Amino acid sequence: MRHLVISAAALASMVTAAHAADDLTLQLKWVTQAQFAGYYVARDKGFYDEEDLNVTIKPGGPDIAPTQVLAGGGADVTVEWMPAALAAREKGLPLVNIAQPYKSSGMMLTCLKESGISDPQTDFAGKTLGVWFAGNEYPFLSWMNTLGLSTEGGEDGVTVLKQGFNVDPLLQKQAACISTMTYNEYGQILDAGLTPDDLVTFKYEDQGVATLEDGLYTLEQNLDDPEMVDKLARFVRASMKGWKYAEEHPEEAAEIVLDNDETGAQTIEHQTRMMSEVAKLTAGSDGTLDEADYQRTVETLLAGGSDPVISKEPEGAWTHAITDKALN
């Protein structure tokens, strides 16, 4: 009996040596927070280990351009919003969407009720609106174009305030509305003392101008390498397992995110609230990109009037090859 145990252990170590885990690096779009909980959960719960993957997760931040990290070989996969990815692709960086964990958009404009805004169609003109840039402005610019509003200011247009990643312009009444995510900045406004009754929100999803957020992207060349395709499929399979676990266990997922936050900037209350909101956006996705959602995103981006985000229908910007392999 003892002989068998030794043999099994020796065999296990031989198998481990023969199958050292494959390294893969993921670049996040932003800092460590529950927006990316699925990946941290997959790593901490051993889902990547089960797929023989050693995954490095690199946080983003205000000085990090995820697509450039990917272009420079600093990551194998990046989390990015589709408008920025398609704009980069049109400029020559061959990004391909390989999976879409987020089914819905969390982007909103949040306005002070006292500003008198109740209908975007009639009430935005003449107002100052806070907008994030660095690739996040594209859905906003497309929306204004569909409303027929200039972004150059004046009574018939809107004045665009380049918004930092905070909610100060609304609190200080520098803007009638600011950009917020359902899972982050909206909660920050409430934390600052305003109530939902003080606010009016317009979700991009409800306005029919939502674009896809937080997809997984790799470079085209990786899809020509069968070994890399296999590795990406295992990564997507384990990541989606992480996302589903996070949806079902938001408190635990928030704790895992907190354990991975080396800055110490996050709190368990904020991350738990963020996770409960993020779960609404990943709900209904098995990781497969919905072609109708993709088409809506493209049409929104092409509708930019004289200054569209992309100038023509993209080709080869997404593939089901990875999710088909991962899920079937």
HELIX and SHEET records of a PDB file:
HELIX    1   1 ARG A    2  ALA A   18  1                                  17    
HELIX    2   2 ALA A   34  PHE A   36  5                                   3    
HELIX    3   3 ALA A   37  ASP A   44  1                                   8    
HELIX    4   4 PHE A   47  GLU A   50  1                                   4    
HELIX    5   5 PRO A   66  ALA A   71  1                                   6    
HELIX    6   6 MET A   82  GLU A   90  1                                   9    
HELIX    7   7 LYS A  113  SER A  115  5                                   3    
HELIX    8   8 PRO A  120  ASP A  123  1                                   4    
HELIX    9   9 TYR A  138  THR A  146  1                                   9    
HELIX   10  10 ASP A  168  LEU A  171  1                                   4    
HELIX   11  11 GLU A  185  ASP A  191  1                                   7    
HELIX   12  12 PRO A  196  ASP A  198  5                                   3    
HELIX   13  13 TYR A  204  GLN A  207  1                                   4    
HELIX   14  14 GLU A  220  ASP A  224  5                                   5    
HELIX   15  15 PRO A  226  GLU A  248  1                                  23    
HELIX   16  16 PRO A  250  ASN A  260  1                                  11    
HELIX   17  17 ILE A  268  THR A  282  1                                  15    
HELIX   18  18 GLU A  291  LEU A  302  1                                  12    
HELIX   19  19 ALA A  321  LEU A  327  1                                   7    
SHEET    1   A 5 LEU A  53  LYS A  58  0                                        
SHEET    2   A 5 ASP A  22  GLN A  27  1                                        
SHEET    3   A 5 VAL A  77  GLU A  80  1                                        
SHEET    4   A 5 GLY A 215  LEU A 219 -1                                        
SHEET    5   A 5 LEU A  95  ALA A  99 -1                                        
SHEET    1   B 3 CYS A 177  MET A 181  0                                        
SHEET    2   B 3 MET A 107  LEU A 112 -1                                        
SHEET    3   B 3 LEU A 199  LYS A 203 -1                                        
SHEET    1   C 2 THR A 128  VAL A 131  0                                        
SHEET    2   C 2 THR A 159  LYS A 162  1                                        
END                                                                             
